[in-house]
Amino acid sequence: MPLTDVEIRRAKAKEKAYRMSDGGSLYLWVTPAGGKLWRWAYTHEGKEKLMAFGKYPDVPLALARERHAEARRLLAIGLDPMVQRKAAKNAEKIAAENSFETIAKLWFDHWRAEKSAQHVDATRRRMDANILPLLGARPITEIEAPELVTMVKMIEGRGAADLAKRAMQNVGQIFRYAIAHGYAKRNPASEIRPADVLRPTHKTNLARIDAKELPALLRSMEVYQGTHVTRLAMKLMALTFVRTSELIGAKWAEFDMEAARWDIPAARMKMRDPHIVPLASQAIEVLEMLRLLTGSSEWLFPGDPGQSGRIQGRTQRGGARVRLRQTHHQRTGAIEPFDRDQIRPARDD
């Protein structure tokens, strides 16, 4: 007769192990130590075998019967249930080893070698916050294009369309790496374009000024109502034409006042090449004023009191929402000296 839960709970250990049959060669093996183990005896290709289904009560009676029924179905079509279970476990292991997150980390370690620290950090944060939570646990070979669409639309839904495009670009890079190293055979990211799933966005170019408008801009800097450090940061940018990230990451050790030059190390440059910025006399003057304010720090523009490191980019950008037109002077890294009278505040006539 089939077993009942009451019978199983009441079963006591004896001096020798014994079995309690449930039918169909499924039985509960009760050990002298009191363990209750599910077993199934079957024959495949003339060989007697014994398959375990777990321990009671972790595997209750109903679940043991489900596993028994599934194993019998496999046996009925000529498959060895134990071999199939082992193959399934191996497939799960391979899938875990070849998960999207695992391959993404391999790609990231390969990709980061020649990238700036800032670029590496931004990409890592993008992956951790936007890509891996949705795709990380999935076997990379099972990911399809609709899953990528879901990912980018979720990011777009937060109002970050540009971030969504970058995330899609990173996913495509990861799949290309996977294909090159034998982890995948196709790249679903190549089957769709951001324009296919993201709403069109109107791109607005940042404001720029002509050379004739430069004196007015410099006069505005002189009367800027923010902090002195931010005002000097804007003036130094206008005098050197470096990127915002290069300016706010500047350290005093990079400057040679006597030689009137600023040596930006390759690690901080976008193209990973060192950059020499000649310093005009006006730039030297700004630096000397800045030294009185921040000379005790490693950074030209340190963070606020209580914070470690440098000032945040949003602070400096918020002070000057203009982009100077790239001219010959920008390419050479300096501007021509100008008349001090040009930057004095205009007088009321």
C-alpha positions in Angstrom: 0.0 0.0 0.0 1.2 3.6 -0.6 2.7 5.4 2.3 1.1 8.2 4.2 2.7 11.2 6.0 1.5 9.9 9.3 3.3 6.6 8.7 6.5 8.3 7.7 6.5 10.6 10.7 5.9 7.7 13.1 8.6 5.5 11.6 11.3 4.8 14.2 15.0 3.8 13.8 15.8 0.2 14.3 19.0 -1.7 14.9 19.2 -2.4 11.2 18.2 -0.2 8.3 14.9 -1.0 6.6 12.7 0.1 3.8 9.1 1.4 3.6 7.6 0.8 0.1 5.5 3.4 -1.6 4.9 1.4 -4.8 6.6 1.4 -8.2 9.9 0.5 -6.6 9.9 3.9 -4.7 10.7 3.5 -1.0 11.8 5.3 2.1 15.1 3.9 3.5 15.2 4.3 7.3 18.7 4.2 8.8 19.7 3.1 12.3 20.6 6.8 13.0 17.0 7.8 12.2 17.6 9.2 8.7 14.8 8.8 6.2 16.0 8.7 2.6 14.0 8.4 -0.6 15.3 5.8 -3.0 14.1 4.3 -6.3 15.4 1.0 -7.7 15.2 0.6 -11.5 16.9 -1.3 -14.4 18.3 0.3 -17.5 19.9 -1.6 -20.3 20.0 -4.7 -18.1 21.8 -3.0 -15.2 20.2 -2.5 -11.8 20.5 1.1 -10.5 19.5 3.0 -7.4 18.5 6.7 -7.6 18.2 9.1 -4.6 15.4 11.7 -4.4 16.5 13.4 -1.2 15.9 13.3 2.5 12.6 13.4 4.3 11.2 15.9 5.5 13.3 18.2 3.2 11.7 16.3 0.4 8.1 15.5 1.5 6.1 12.6 0.2 4.3 14.5 -2.6 7.6 15.9 -4.0 9.3 12.5 -3.9 6.4 11.0 -5.9 6.7 13.9 -8.5 10.4 13.2 -8.9 9.7 9.4 -9.1 7.1 10.0 -11.8 9.4 12.2 -13.9 12.2 9.6 -13.7 9.9 6.8 -14.8 8.8 8.9 -17.8 12.4 9.2 -18.9 13.0 5.6 -18.4 10.0 4.8 -20.5 11.5 6.5 -23.5 14.8 4.8 -23.2 16.8 7.4 -21.2 18.7 6.7 -18.0 17.2 9.1 -15.4 20.4 9.4 -13.4 22.5 10.2 -16.5 19.9 12.8 -17.5 20.0 14.4 -14.0 23.8 14.6 -14.1 23.7 16.2 -17.6 21.1 18.7 -16.3 23.4 19.7 -13.4 26.4 20.0 -15.7 24.3 22.3 -18.0 23.4 24.4 -15.0 27.0 24.7 -13.9 28.1 25.6 -17.4 25.3 28.2 -17.6 26.4 29.7 -14.3 30.0 29.8 -15.4 28.9 31.4 -18.7 26.4 33.8 -17.2 26.3 37.3 -18.7 27.8 38.7 -15.6 30.8 36.3 -15.7 31.5 37.2 -19.3 30.9 40.9 -18.7 33.6 40.9 -16.0 36.0 39.1 -18.3 35.3 41.7 -21.0 35.7 44.6 -18.5 39.1 43.4 -17.4 40.2 43.1 -21.0 38.7 46.4 -22.1 39.9 48.6 -19.2 43.6 48.2 -19.9 44.1 51.4 -21.9 41.2 53.5 -20.6 41.4 56.4 -18.2 40.4 55.9 -14.6 37.4 58.2 -15.1 36.1 56.2 -18.1 36.6 52.9 -16.4 34.7 54.1 -13.3 31.8 55.4 -15.3 31.5 52.2 -17.3 31.7 50.1 -14.2 28.9 52.1 -12.5 26.8 51.9 -15.6 27.1 48.1 -15.7 26.4 47.7 -12.0 23.4 49.9 -11.9 21.8 49.4 -15.3 22.9 46.2 -17.0 23.8 43.5 -14.6 20.7 43.7 -12.4 18.6 42.6 -15.4 21.0 40.4 -17.5 23.7 39.3 -15.1 22.3 36.0 -14.0 21.2 34.9 -17.4 23.2 32.4 -19.5 24.8 34.6 -22.2 23.7 32.1 -24.9 20.1 32.4 -23.9 19.7 36.2 -24.0 17.6 37.5 -26.9 17.0 40.9 -28.4 13.7 41.5 -26.5 15.5 41.4 -23.2 17.9 44.1 -24.4 14.9 46.2 -25.5 13.4 45.8 -22.0 16.7 47.0 -20.5 17.1 50.1 -22.6 13.4 51.1 -22.2 13.7 50.8 -18.5 16.7 53.2 -18.5 14.9 55.5 -20.9 11.9 55.5 -18.6 14.1 57.2 -16.0 14.7 60.0 -18.4 18.2 58.8 -19.3 18.1 58.2 -23.0 21.8 58.8 -23.6 22.6 56.4 -20.8 20.4 53.8 -22.5 22.3 54.1 -25.7 25.6 53.7 -23.9 24.3 50.7 -22.0 23.3 49.1 -25.4 26.8 49.8 -26.7 28.4 48.1 -23.7 26.2 45.1 -24.1 27.2 44.8 -27.8 30.9 45.0 -26.8 30.4 42.2 -24.2 28.7 39.9 -26.8 31.5 40.6 -29.3 34.0 39.5 -26.7 31.9 36.4 -25.9 31.8 35.4 -29.6 35.6 36.0 -30.0 36.3 33.7 -27.0 33.8 31.0 -27.8 31.2 31.8 -25.1 28.5 32.8 -27.5 27.7 32.4 -31.2 25.6 35.5 -31.9 25.2 39.0 -30.8 21.6 40.0 -30.2 22.6 43.6 -29.6 23.6 43.8 -33.3 20.1 42.9 -34.4 18.6 46.2 -33.1 19.5 49.8 -33.1 18.7 52.3 -30.3 16.6 54.3 -32.8 14.4 51.2 -33.2 13.3 51.3 -29.6 14.1 54.7 -28.1 12.1 57.8 -28.7 13.9 60.5 -30.8 15.5 63.2 -28.6 16.2 66.8 -29.6 19.9 67.5 -29.2 20.7 71.0 -28.1 24.2 72.2 -28.6 25.8 74.0 -25.6 26.1 77.7 -25.9 29.3 79.1 -27.5 30.7 82.5 -27.9 32.6 84.2 -30.7 36.0 85.7 -30.1 34.5 89.2 -30.0 32.3 88.1 -27.1 35.2 86.9 -25.0 35.8 90.2 -23.2 32.2 90.3 -22.1 32.4 86.7 -20.8 35.6 87.5 -18.9 34.0 90.6 -17.4 31.1 88.4 -16.2 33.6 86.1 -14.6 35.0 89.0 -12.6 31.6 89.8 -11.1 30.5 86.2 -10.6 28.6 85.9 -7.3 29.7 82.3 -6.5 32.9 81.3 -4.6 36.3 82.7 -5.4 37.6 79.2 -6.2 34.8 78.6 -8.8 35.4 82.0 -10.3 39.1 81.3 -10.7 38.4 77.8 -12.1 36.3 79.5 -14.9 39.0 82.0 -15.6 41.7 79.3 -15.8 39.5 77.2 -18.2 39.1 80.3 -20.4 42.9 80.7 -20.4 43.9 77.1 -21.0 40.9 75.6 -23.0 41.2 72.2 -21.3 38.3 69.8 -20.7 36.3 70.3 -17.5 37.5 66.9 -16.2 41.1 67.8 -16.8 40.7 71.1 -14.9 38.9 69.8 -11.9 41.3 66.9 -11.5 44.4 69.2 -11.6 47.0 68.8 -8.9 49.6 71.4 -7.9 52.4 69.0 -8.7 51.5 69.2 -12.4 52.4 72.9 -12.7 55.8 74.4 -13.3 55.4 78.1 -12.7 58.9 79.0 -13.7 58.6 77.2 -17.1 55.0 78.5 -17.4 53.7 75.0 -18.3 51.1 72.6 -17.1 51.9 68.9 -17.7 48.7 66.8 -17.6 49.7 63.1 -17.2 48.5 60.5 -19.7 46.3 58.8 -17.1 44.0 61.8 -17.0 43.7 62.4 -20.7 40.9 61.0 -22.8 43.3 59.7 -25.4 45.8 58.4 -22.8 48.5 60.7 -24.1 50.3 63.2 -21.9 49.4 66.8 -22.7 51.5 70.0 -22.2 49.6 73.2 -21.7 51.6 76.5 -22.1 50.6 79.0 -19.5 50.0 82.7 -20.4 51.0 85.3 -17.9 47.3 85.8 -17.0 47.0 82.1 -16.3 50.1 82.3 -14.0 48.4 85.2 -12.2 45.2 83.2 -11.7 47.2 80.3 -10.3 49.1 82.5 -7.8 45.7 83.8 -6.5 44.4 80.3 -6.4 47.4 79.1 -4.4 46.5 81.5 -1.6 43.1 79.7 -1.3 43.9 76.0 -2.0 47.7 75.8 -1.9 47.6 73.6 1.2 45.7 70.9 -0.7 46.9 68.4 -3.2 44.3 69.6 -5.6 43.8 73.0 -7.2 40.1 72.6 -6.6 39.5 70.5 -3.5 36.1 69.5 -2.3 34.2 71.4 0.4 35.3 71.1 4.0 34.5 67.7 5.3 34.8 66.1 1.9 37.9 64.3 0.6 39.2 64.7 -3.0 38.5 67.3 -5.6 35.6 69.6 -6.4 32.7 68.0 -8.3 32.3 68.7 -12.0 28.8 70.0 -11.6 30.1 72.8 -9.4 32.5 74.2 -12.0 30.1 73.6 -14.9 27.3 75.3 -13.0 29.4 78.5 -12.8 30.1 78.8 -16.5 27.4 77.3 -18.8 29.2 78.3 -22.0 31.5 76.5 -24.4 34.2 78.5 -26.0 34.6 77.9 -29.7 37.5 75.6 -30.5 40.0 77.8 -32.3 43.6 77.7 -33.2 44.4 78.9 -29.7 42.5 75.9 -28.2 44.5 73.5 -30.3 47.8 75.1 -29.1 46.6 75.0 -25.5 46.7 78.8 -24.7 45.2 82.1 -25.8 47.0 85.2 -26.8 47.6 87.8 -24.1 44.9 90.5 -24.0 44.6 94.0 -22.7 43.5 94.2 -19.0 41.2 97.0 -19.9 39.1 94.6 -21.9 38.1 92.7 -18.8 37.2 95.6 -16.5 33.6 95.9 -15.7 31.8 98.3 -18.0 31.1 101.7 -16.6 27.7 103.3 -16.6 27.7 106.3 -19.0 
